[in-house]
Amino acid sequence: MNNILIAEDETRIAAFMEKGLKKNGFQTAIASDGEQVLSMMQSNDFDLLLLDLGLPVKDGWQVLQELKNQGNEIPIIVVSAYDNPEPTEETSNYVTKPFRFQDLLERIKSNL
């Protein structure tokens, strides 16, 4: 069973993603700010990260940079309301909010 970290500060959206993922057989954990994401990534074994760019404390861009600096190879899907982020290697796997859960699920499955 794959373990997915949901990095989302909006509790309704985090709960929506978690409910759908658990229903589809995934284990999940939720981080509500960037500092918590980095801490959880070091202490747990996640298979994939769903990352909002607009996180408090450390935003998603800072999280991406720190994970890259640490040499972290985990697949990351950016899930954010930013309509058109600057194209980079990190944002090539991008889902724009609002999204259909089925579209997110397909993206997750293709990354695992």
Helices and strands as residue ranges (DSSP letters): E 3-7, H 11-23, E 27-31, H 34-43, E 48-51, H 60-69, E 76-80, E 94-96, H 101-111
